[in-house]
Amino acid sequence: MAELTGEVIDNRTKVIPNFNITPFDNVPIVVLNGSGGVGKDEFVKAMSQYVKIYNYSTIDTYKKIAKDCFNWDGVKDEKGRRLLSDLKIAAIRYNNAPIEELKEVYNDVNKCCLAEVFICMCRDIEEIEKIKSEFYNVKIALVTNDNITPILSNVADKNVLEAKYDVIIDNSGSLEQLSASAYTFLDEVVFPKKQQDTFMNGDDNGDAY
């Protein structure tokens, strides 16, 4: 079993009977992207009000390397973000390590039925495309926030808008609005009433919630 570097998040307060949650051969994967500070963790927390989530980030391994080998203080300022981005890019080029680790963790979560939705925080555009090709039942979502100035000091943040997303989540409003967006996203995208092959294949920029 892989070392599970992510965490189970379960803030459900009531059963939501409307979701089309059926026994999947594979737990659905939601890849979340967005510039630093836009509120991706807030969106995960909002979703966890309705479903049990396993929250995993492809950068966590490189946070540990940064602390152990480069004395990184854990502060995610622009210098720290650039260090993490560069470490991950080196690992991708060397042996595709981030995707291989993701496969191990996802397989263990799926096999042990640890969650109803697997969240993968991933910033690199090429990595997102690999996830779409390597895994089944994947949705790609971009979280935006008009109140946050985009970060441009590293490749991952600078290129965040270049990927094709199924959905764009606007986190510029209140927590109540974000909670409503999370419910709609789960109900209509992750667990749609009809599993249509052409679902969400329209606008390249994705629908906005």
N, C-alpha and C positions, 0 to 999 in steps of 0.2 A: 504494500500500500504506500502511495506517495505521502510525503509530509504535507498535511493539509494547512497551507499557509493562509487560507481565507477564513471566514467565519459564518456560522449560521445566524441569521437574523430573523426573529419571529416576534412581531409586535401585534399579532392578530388579537382583536378584541371581540370579534364576532364572526360567525360563519357567513360567507358571502355565497349564496346559493346560485347566483346567476352565471358564475364563471363556468366555462366548458372544460373543466379539468377532468381529463380522462386518463386511464393508465397509458402513459407514453412508453414506447420502447426507449426513448431518450428524454431526459428532463430538458425542457426548452431552455435555450441559451439566449440571454439578452446582453449584447455587447454595448456598453455605454462609453461614449466619448464626449469631450467638451473641454474647453480651455480651463486652466487652473482657476479654482474659486467660483465656478458657475453654480455649484450645488449638486454635483453628481451624488454625493453621499446622502444629501437631503432627499433626493429622488428615490434612492434605494430604501431609505427609512420610510418614505411615504408608501412605497409598494409593499413593504413588510407589514403594513397594517392589514393587508388583505390576503397575502400568501406567505408561506415559509420560504425564505430566500437563503441561498448560499452566495456570499459575496466574496469574489476573488479578484485580485488585481495582478496583472502580469508584471507590475513593477516592484512588487513586494520583495522578491528575491534580491533585487538590485539595491533596494534600500538597505538590506542587511550587509551586502558587500560594501556599500558606500560607508556604512558606519564602521565595519570591521577593518577595512583596508585603507580608507581615506579620511577617517576621523570625522565623517559627516555628522553634524550636530542634530540632524533631524528637521532642521528648519527648511521649509519648502519655499525659499526665496528664489529669485531667478537663477542665482549661481547654483543652488542645490538642485533645482529642477533640471538644469543643463547637465549636471553630473549624472543624475539618474538616467536621463535620456541617452547620454553618450555610452554609459555602461550597457544599457539594454541593446542599443544598436550594435555594439561590439559582439554581444552574445548571439544576436540574430545572424550576424555575418559569419561567426565562427562555426556554430553547429545547430542553428535554429532552436536554441535552448528554450526560449519562452513558449513556443508552441508545443514542444515535447513535454514540458512541465505541465502546461495546461491540459493536455490529453490525459496525463496521469491523474491529476487532481479531479478532473471532470469524471473520469471513469469510476473513481472511488466514490465520489458524491452520488453518481447515478446508481451504482451497484448497491450502495448502502441506503438508498432512498432518504438522503439527508435533507432534501428540499424539493419544493415544487417548481422553483425557478432558479436557474444558475445565472448569476450576474457576473460578467467578465468586464472589468475595467481595462480598456486597452486604448492606447493613444496613437500608436503607429499605424499609418494607413495601409502599408503592405501587410502588416500582421492581421489587420481586420479582414483583408481580402483572403488571407490564408485560413482564418477561422471560418469564414463563409464557405470555403471550399472543402474544409476538413471535417466539418460537423454538420449534423442534421438539425433542422428546426431552429435556425438562428435568426434573430431579429437585431437590427443595428439601429441604435437610437443616439441622437445628438442632444445634449442638454445645453441650452443657451441662457444667458442672463444679461439683459440690456444694462443692468446696473454695474457690471464688472468690465473693466478695461482688459481687452485681450492681451495675453502674454505672447511675446514674439521672440523671446531670447533663446528658444530651443526648437529643434525640428518638430517634435511631437506637438507642441502647442501651436507653432506657426502654421502647420499644415492641416489643422483640425477640420477645416471646412472643405477639404479636397475629397473626402470620402463620400460615397453615396449612402444615404441613410433612409431607412424605412419610415422613421418618425423623427420629428423635431419637437423636443419638450421645452416649452418656454417657462423658465423659472424666474421670471422678472416680477412676479406678483407675490401673493401671500402664501403661507403654508397651507391654508385651506384650499386655495386654487391648485397648488401642487398636488395635494392629496386627491383632488378630483381628477387631475390629469393622470395620476398614477392608476386610478381605478379604470378610467377610459382606456388607457394603454393596455392594461392587463386584459380587460374585457374584449376589446376589439382587435388587438394585435397579437398578444401572446396566446390568448385562449379564445380565438374567434369562434362564433357559433358554427360556422361552416369553414372547414379547412380547405380553402380554394387554392389551387396551384398558382393562380394569377393574383392572389391577394397582395396588396401593397406594391405592385409592380408598375405603378403609374408614374407620377412625377418623380424625377430623379432627386429632387430636393426633399422628398418625403412629406408626409402630412404633418401638420402642426397641432399640438395639443396644449 
